[in-house]
């Protein structure tokens, strides 16, 4: 398949926030594997192929249809290198979402915070550990928890959070639990039960990422 790189990008303001709409022509590349990423995308029209090179051969991870989010790992991980290539299979429209955009939107619409992990899971479920190697899982867990804490959500359901993060980072629930209990030992969060006897994670620090990095120094 011949891939034509789009030379110009048409953008316009979306709603009342800072989100930008990008028109992507058929066969154009949204982003390439191995490049630096600083934004996620929400597909609103068209069709996007997510693929990567595995053992020297192209492997298609997913064919996305509206409404889907992709490229979102760049918002949470230290290593911002794209782990896949996104190509438009037909004329498409995507909303460009930077990390700052996302945080501003969540401040205005707190209910969206609880759906973030679920969206990540639905995006990554069809991939495999071999096909999609996520760098720095531990810091990815910290960044997601930090995003919740920074936007006022300090209590999360333990089981659902562990399962969702395990799917998102393509690892085992046991490994996610190790990171969570490690943070608990550092006094950054607590694992307990609520008034309904549901197991929960309670975030004890507003700026979790800052506290983790400070302890590393």
MOSUL-V783200 format. One line per field, one symbol per residue. burial: + if it has 24 or more other C-alpha atoms within 12 Angstrom, else -. A space follows every 10 residues. Layout:
BEGIN
burial->???
END
This chain:
BEGIN
burial->---------- --------++ ++++++++++ +++---++++ ++++++++++ ++-------- +++++--+++ ++++++++++ +++++++++- +++++++++- +++--+---- --++-+++++ +++++-+--- +++++-++++ ++++++++++ ++++++++-+ ++++++++++ +----++-++ +-+----+++ +--------+ +++++++++- -+-----
END
